[in-house]
Amino acid sequence: MRVAVDAMGGDFAPAAIVAGAVDAARTLKGLTSLTLVGDEAAIRRELAGRGPIPPIIQVRHASEVVGMEETPTVAIRRKKDSSINRAVDMVKHGEADAIFSAGNTGAAVVSTTLKLRTLEGVQRPAIATVIPTPTKPFVMIDSGANPDCNPVMFAQFAVMGSVYSREILGCPNPTVGLLSIGGEATKGNEATKDAFKILEKSTLSFHGNVESSDIFNGVVDVVICDGFVGNVVLKTSESVARTISRWIREECSRNPLRMLGALLARGAFGTIRRRSDPAMYGGAPLLGVRGSCIIGHGSSSSRAVFNGIRVAAESVSHHINQMIVDEIHNLGKTL
């Protein structure tokens, strides 16, 4: 398995990216090549302090970086020698099987889509985000690539999310829920109501509509929505989690008795933190493109980078793209 890594993408690049890549090269079986793409001098400085470097790690120089605040389409076209462009080029030219980037999400989507194109039968690629719940994680798709969707796109997202849930998360028969404003088939806008009809006739395990208040209860394994709604849900959830965490810290430090209670509950707090840590899932796959692309959070730690590379390799080894093509073809027979 050959993975190209955007070494300059993310808030803590290149240090965290290089650290996670070295750990992956030392630990993950099946990796035959791990190429760090970016400022060669900066990357080699980071490598120099990490002991013996596994021989599968290579460095490919790229003179430009797409910043987190740059407009993706403009940056991708103007910065031909950016680290994300060069990493995607490696897949395009058959030098790598997968890409990992924790940089500008829009740039990763634009570069991957323009250079690699979509899989046969797929209208638009979509970002699938794995979100933990008290019982099991679920996949939300789309999380930001497509603000506006037609009914067929919703159905295709359901197929792609189901394949990912089954093959990477190990859910044998993923149930699919369509995010809407009510559980009844008549609730929602015209696109979601028409998508409901398509999903009803499909061979997927379609649960029906789900409301936002239900998705964290483990009702379904895959949640379908457009990228506008998905991104709002994702960022709102992250903000609520941070706010509650801050409240807990503030209230636990108000007096000595509460501080003692917090100390006694430290183990429980640690378990909750680990169970809700997005780093364990590595990043969000961009499903529906030729090749495998995993997009990490901008604040990805070395652990998140390690898991992002792991998931990128697993996506290739599980032949996810071929499964998506086959199941999209089967979905087309029901339309």
C-alpha positions as CSV (number, residue, x, y, z in Angstrom):
1,M,0.0,0.0,0.0
2,R,1.4,3.4,-1.0
3,V,0.2,6.5,0.7
4,A,1.1,10.2,-0.1
5,V,0.9,12.5,2.8
6,D,0.4,16.3,2.6
7,A,3.1,17.1,5.2
8,M,2.4,20.9,5.2
9,G,-1.4,20.7,5.8
10,G,-2.8,21.4,9.3
11,D,-2.3,23.6,12.3
12,F,0.7,21.6,13.6
13,A,2.4,20.8,10.4
14,P,4.9,19.6,9.6
15,A,5.8,18.3,13.2
16,A,2.6,16.4,13.9
17,I,2.3,15.1,10.4
18,V,5.9,13.8,10.3
19,A,5.5,12.2,13.8
20,G,2.3,10.4,12.9
21,A,3.8,9.3,9.6
22,V,6.9,7.8,11.2
23,D,4.7,6.0,13.7
24,A,2.6,4.6,10.9
25,A,5.6,3.5,8.9
26,R,7.0,1.6,12.0
27,T,3.7,0.0,13.0
28,L,1.3,-0.6,10.1
29,K,1.7,-3.8,8.2
30,G,1.1,-3.7,4.4
31,L,2.5,-0.2,3.9
32,T,5.1,-0.3,1.1
33,S,5.6,3.4,0.6
34,L,4.9,6.5,2.6
35,T,5.8,9.8,0.9
36,L,5.9,13.0,2.8
37,V,5.1,15.9,0.3
38,G,6.1,19.4,1.1
39,D,9.0,21.7,2.1
40,E,11.9,19.1,2.0
41,A,14.2,21.0,4.3
42,A,11.4,21.4,7.0
43,I,10.4,17.8,6.7
44,R,14.0,16.5,7.0
45,R,14.5,18.6,10.1
46,E,11.6,16.9,11.7
47,L,12.7,13.5,10.6
48,A,16.2,14.1,11.9
49,G,15.0,14.1,15.5
50,R,13.1,10.8,15.4
51,G,15.8,8.2,15.4
52,P,16.2,5.6,12.7
53,I,13.6,6.3,9.9
54,P,11.9,3.3,8.2
55,P,13.1,2.9,4.6
56,I,9.6,3.1,3.3
57,I,9.4,6.8,4.1
58,Q,10.3,9.1,1.2
59,V,10.3,12.9,0.8
60,R,9.0,14.8,-2.2
61,H,9.6,18.5,-2.4
62,A,6.7,20.9,-3.0
63,S,7.5,24.6,-2.9
64,E,4.0,26.0,-2.0
65,V,1.4,25.5,0.7
66,V,-2.4,26.2,0.5
67,G,-3.3,28.1,3.7
68,M,-6.3,27.2,5.7
69,E,-8.1,30.4,4.9
70,E,-7.4,30.5,1.2
71,T,-10.2,30.1,-1.4
72,P,-9.8,26.5,-2.5
73,T,-10.5,26.8,-6.3
74,V,-8.2,29.8,-6.6
75,A,-5.4,28.3,-4.5
76,I,-5.5,25.0,-6.3
77,R,-5.3,26.6,-9.8
78,R,-2.6,29.2,-8.8
79,K,-0.4,27.0,-6.6
80,K,0.4,24.2,-8.9
81,D,3.4,23.2,-6.8
82,S,1.4,23.1,-3.5
83,S,1.9,20.0,-1.2
84,I,-1.8,19.0,-1.6
85,N,-1.6,19.2,-5.4
86,R,1.6,17.2,-5.6
87,A,0.3,14.5,-3.3
88,V,-2.9,14.1,-5.4
89,D,-0.6,14.1,-8.5
90,M,1.1,11.0,-7.1
91,V,-2.2,9.1,-7.1
92,K,-3.1,10.5,-10.6
93,H,0.2,9.2,-12.0
94,G,0.0,5.8,-10.3
95,E,2.8,6.5,-7.8
96,A,0.5,6.2,-4.7
97,D,-2.8,4.6,-3.9
98,A,-4.1,7.0,-1.3
99,I,-3.7,10.5,0.1
100,F,-3.9,12.0,3.6
101,S,-4.2,15.7,4.3
102,A,-5.0,17.7,7.4
103,G,-4.9,21.0,5.4
104,N,-7.5,23.1,3.7
105,T,-10.5,20.8,3.3
106,G,-11.9,22.6,0.3
107,A,-8.5,22.5,-1.4
108,A,-8.3,18.7,-0.8
109,V,-11.8,18.2,-2.2
110,V,-11.2,20.4,-5.3
111,S,-7.8,19.0,-6.1
112,T,-8.8,15.4,-5.7
113,T,-12.1,15.8,-7.7
114,L,-10.5,17.8,-10.6
115,K,-7.4,15.6,-10.9
116,L,-8.8,12.1,-10.1
117,R,-12.4,12.5,-11.2
118,T,-15.4,10.6,-9.8
119,L,-16.0,6.9,-9.8
120,E,-18.2,5.5,-12.6
121,G,-21.8,6.3,-11.9
122,V,-21.1,8.7,-9.0
123,Q,-22.6,12.2,-9.5
124,R,-20.6,14.0,-6.8
125,P,-18.1,12.9,-4.2
126,A,-19.0,13.4,-0.5
127,I,-17.2,13.8,2.8
128,A,-18.1,11.0,5.3
129,T,-17.4,11.9,9.0
130,V,-17.4,9.2,11.7
131,I,-19.0,10.6,14.9
132,P,-19.0,8.7,18.2
133,T,-22.1,8.1,20.4
134,P,-22.5,6.4,23.8
135,T,-23.2,3.1,22.0
136,K,-21.5,3.1,18.6
137,P,-20.1,5.5,16.0
138,F,-22.2,6.5,13.0
139,V,-21.2,7.9,9.6
140,M,-22.6,11.3,8.5
141,I,-22.4,12.0,4.8
142,D,-22.2,14.6,3.4
143,S,-20.3,16.8,5.8
144,G,-19.4,19.7,3.6
145,A,-18.6,18.9,0.0
146,N,-22.0,19.5,-1.6
147,P,-24.2,22.3,-0.1
148,D,-27.0,21.5,-2.6
149,C,-28.1,18.0,-3.5
150,N,-30.6,16.3,-5.7
151,P,-32.5,13.1,-4.6
152,V,-30.2,10.7,-6.5
153,M,-27.2,12.2,-4.8
154,F,-28.7,11.6,-1.4
155,A,-29.3,7.9,-2.4
156,Q,-25.7,7.6,-3.7
157,F,-24.4,9.0,-0.4
158,A,-26.4,6.3,1.4
159,V,-24.6,3.7,-0.7
160,M,-21.2,5.2,-0.1
161,G,-21.7,5.6,3.6
162,S,-23.0,2.1,4.0
163,V,-20.0,0.6,2.2
164,Y,-17.6,2.6,4.5
165,S,-19.5,1.7,7.6
166,R,-19.5,-2.0,6.7
167,E,-15.9,-2.3,5.6
168,I,-14.0,0.1,7.9
169,L,-16.2,0.3,11.0
170,G,-17.2,-3.3,10.8
171,C,-21.0,-2.8,10.9
172,P,-22.3,-5.9,9.1
173,N,-25.6,-4.5,7.9
174,P,-25.6,-0.7,8.3
175,T,-29.0,1.0,8.8
176,V,-29.5,4.3,7.0
177,G,-31.4,7.3,8.2
178,L,-32.3,10.4,6.1
179,L,-31.8,13.5,8.2
180,S,-35.0,15.6,8.2
181,I,-37.3,17.7,10.4
182,G,-39.6,14.8,11.3
183,G,-39.8,11.0,11.2
184,E,-42.8,10.9,8.7
185,A,-42.1,10.3,5.0
186,T,-44.0,13.5,4.2
187,K,-41.6,15.7,6.3
188,G,-38.7,17.6,4.7
189,N,-38.0,19.6,1.6
190,E,-38.7,18.3,-1.9
191,A,-35.2,16.8,-2.3
192,T,-35.4,14.8,0.9
193,K,-39.0,13.7,0.3
194,D,-38.0,12.4,-3.2
195,A,-34.9,10.8,-1.8
196,F,-37.0,9.0,0.7
197,K,-39.0,7.4,-2.1
198,I,-35.8,6.2,-3.8
199,L,-34.2,4.8,-0.6
200,E,-37.5,3.0,0.2
201,K,-37.1,1.0,-3.0
202,S,-33.4,0.3,-2.7
203,T,-31.8,-2.8,-1.2
204,L,-30.2,-0.7,1.6
205,S,-31.3,-1.2,5.2
206,F,-33.3,2.1,5.1
207,H,-34.6,3.1,8.6
208,G,-36.5,6.2,7.3
209,N,-36.2,9.8,8.4
210,V,-34.3,10.7,11.5
211,E,-34.3,14.0,13.4
212,S,-31.2,15.6,14.6
213,S,-32.2,14.8,18.2
214,D,-32.0,11.1,17.3
215,I,-28.7,10.7,15.6
216,F,-26.6,10.6,18.8
217,N,-28.8,7.9,20.3
218,G,-27.4,5.1,18.0
219,V,-30.7,4.8,16.1
220,V,-28.9,4.4,12.7
221,D,-25.4,3.6,11.4
222,V,-25.4,6.1,8.5
223,V,-27.0,9.5,8.5
224,I,-27.6,11.1,5.1
225,C,-27.8,14.9,4.5
226,D,-26.5,17.6,2.2
227,G,-23.2,19.2,2.9
228,F,-24.7,22.4,4.2
229,V,-26.7,20.7,6.8
230,G,-24.0,18.2,7.6
231,N,-21.4,20.8,8.2
232,V,-23.7,22.8,10.5
233,V,-24.5,19.7,12.5
234,L,-20.8,18.8,12.7
235,K,-19.5,22.2,13.8
236,T,-22.4,22.7,16.2
237,S,-21.7,19.3,17.8
238,E,-18.1,20.2,18.3
239,S,-18.9,23.5,19.8
240,V,-21.4,22.0,22.2
241,A,-18.9,19.4,23.3
242,R,-16.2,22.1,24.0
243,T,-18.7,24.3,25.9
244,I,-19.8,21.4,28.2
245,S,-16.2,20.5,28.8
246,R,-15.4,24.1,29.8
247,W,-18.5,24.2,32.1
248,I,-17.4,21.0,33.8
249,R,-13.9,22.3,34.4
250,E,-15.2,25.7,35.7
251,E,-17.7,24.1,38.1
252,C,-15.3,21.4,39.4
253,S,-12.8,24.1,40.4
254,R,-15.3,26.4,42.3
255,N,-14.5,24.9,45.8
256,P,-12.3,22.3,47.4
257,L,-15.1,19.8,47.8
258,R,-15.9,19.8,44.1
259,M,-12.2,19.6,43.3
260,L,-11.9,16.5,45.4
261,G,-14.9,15.0,43.6
262,A,-13.3,15.8,40.2
263,L,-10.1,14.1,41.4
264,L,-12.0,11.0,42.4
265,A,-13.8,11.0,39.0
266,R,-10.7,11.6,37.0
267,G,-10.7,8.1,35.6
268,A,-14.3,8.5,34.3
269,F,-13.5,11.8,32.7
270,G,-10.5,10.2,31.0
271,T,-12.6,7.4,29.6
272,I,-15.1,9.9,28.2
273,R,-12.4,11.9,26.6
274,R,-10.9,8.8,24.9
275,R,-14.3,7.6,23.7
276,S,-15.2,10.9,22.2
277,D,-11.7,11.7,20.7
278,P,-12.0,12.1,16.9
279,A,-8.3,11.3,16.5
280,M,-9.1,7.6,16.8
281,Y,-11.0,7.7,13.5
282,G,-8.1,9.5,11.7
283,G,-10.1,11.8,9.4
284,A,-13.0,12.0,7.0
285,P,-12.8,10.0,3.7
286,L,-13.8,11.8,0.5
287,L,-15.9,9.0,-1.0
288,G,-16.8,8.7,-4.7
289,V,-13.4,9.7,-6.2
290,R,-10.9,7.5,-8.0
291,G,-8.2,6.7,-5.4
292,S,-8.6,7.1,-1.6
293,C,-8.5,10.5,0.1
294,I,-8.7,10.9,3.8
295,I,-9.1,14.5,5.1
296,G,-7.9,15.1,8.7
297,H,-9.1,17.8,11.1
298,G,-7.0,21.0,10.9
299,S,-5.9,20.4,14.5
300,S,-4.9,16.8,13.9
301,S,-2.4,15.4,16.4
302,S,0.2,12.8,15.5
303,R,-2.2,10.2,16.7
304,A,-4.9,11.5,14.3
305,V,-2.3,11.4,11.5
306,F,-1.4,7.9,12.3
307,N,-5.0,6.8,12.2
308,G,-5.7,8.8,9.0
309,I,-2.9,6.9,7.3
310,R,-4.2,3.6,8.7
311,V,-7.7,4.3,7.4
312,A,-6.4,5.4,4.0
313,A,-4.5,2.1,3.6
314,E,-7.6,0.1,4.8
315,S,-9.8,1.8,2.3
316,V,-7.5,0.6,-0.5
317,S,-7.0,-2.9,0.9
318,H,-10.8,-3.4,1.4
319,H,-11.4,-2.3,-2.3
320,I,-14.0,0.2,-1.2
321,N,-14.1,2.0,-4.5
322,Q,-15.0,-1.1,-6.5
323,M,-17.8,-1.9,-4.0
324,I,-19.1,1.6,-4.4
325,V,-19.2,1.3,-8.2
326,D,-21.0,-2.1,-8.0
327,E,-23.6,-0.9,-5.5
328,I,-24.2,2.4,-7.3
329,H,-24.8,0.4,-10.4
330,N,-27.3,-1.8,-8.5
331,L,-29.0,1.4,-7.1
332,G,-29.4,2.6,-10.7
333,K,-31.6,-0.4,-11.5
334,T,-34.1,0.7,-8.9
335,L,-34.5,4.3,-10.2
